[in-house]
Amino acid sequence: MPSSDHLPLLCPVCSLPLVFAGADTAGATTGGPTAAAAGAAPSRMPGQRRLACASGHSFDAARQGYFNLLVGKGTAFEADTAAMVEARVNFLGHGHYRPLAEAVAAAVVPCLSDHNGAILDSGTGTGHYLRQVLDTAAAQGREVTAVGLDISKFALRRAARLNPEAVNLVWDVWQPLPLADRSVDAVTVVFAPRNPAEFARILRPAGRLVVITPRTGHLGNLVATAGMLSIEESKDARLATAMARYFDIDATSDIDVPLALTRHEAADLAFMGPAGHHADRDAIGERFDDLPEPVRTEAKFRLLVFRPKETATA
């Protein structure tokens, strides 16, 4: 479990700071609500299994290591299924998107503070891209507090296993984020929904928002074969409009990744995205049965770095 002394989390019920309430060897708890009220730092014990606030609200870790902070009605949005997550783990595990992960890390790590650096990976999924950021930061001697959130408990089971030093949370990005104002240096959003107002609120004035989107022509020939959604021509314009009130663009770069896949990998790639919500994995796989191997296509990404407007963070 994470052991940072700079946890930026807020209770989703009362908005007071959340701290770890870990069990000691005698079965008592340390760092709980009383300690939180006194302003104590979170416990650094390795067996931390609970988050708690000074008002007594607490959230136990799931057996797999993530925390579910959703309360009340939860979320109305459709989470990725266990099968979709399995396909994503299989595909990403072969390193096909490694150039993208490296580009995300290269954009994020220079933004991190030398002391008390913090990052939110919003829509962390299986934690694949956050892992690359953390490894790159560690190679440069930077200690980072990391928070990964997603609405899929199946994805977070994988994320908690891959990134045990991060705080992995079930949360809906469209609700107010359970993080303090100006508490993180970077927010990453890789193929995930964006909440510009909340991202601007939690970013420090010198922080950056790093967004990855697919470009027109992404996965070209696979789109029609698998019945995947194509990229709308107006997508970039809508993104710019949504961000304009809170952010200015700082940098933009395009990343092209040629792919040579087995039929099984191609089916995993198709199923792990939005198409997985509408089609059966076996049905998608059958569409690739007659294609010669390797199945060739090209992934086309756009990496955008945004800086908060002064008026948005004042």
Secondary structure as UniProt FT lines:
FT   STRAND          9..10
FT   TURN            12..14
FT   STRAND          19..20
FT   STRAND          22..23
FT   TURN            25..26
FT   STRAND          29..30
FT   HELIX           33..37
FT   TURN            38..39
FT   TURN            46..47
FT   STRAND          50..52
FT   TURN            54..55
FT   STRAND          58..61
FT   TURN            63..64
FT   STRAND          67..68
FT   TURN            72..73
FT   HELIX           82..93
FT   TURN            94..97
FT   HELIX           98..108
FT   HELIX           109..111
FT   STRAND          117..122
FT   TURN            125..126
FT   HELIX           128..139
FT   TURN            140..141
FT   STRAND          144..150
FT   HELIX           153..162
FT   TURN            164..165
FT   STRAND          167..170
FT   TURN            173..174
FT   TURN            181..182
FT   STRAND          184..190
FT   HELIX           196..202
FT   STRAND          203..214
FT   TURN            216..219
FT   HELIX           220..226
FT   TURN            233..234
FT   HELIX           235..243
FT   TURN            244..246
FT   STRAND          247..261
FT   HELIX           263..271
FT   HELIX           274..277
FT   HELIX           281..286
FT   TURN            287..290
FT   STRAND          295..308
FT   HELIX           310..313
//
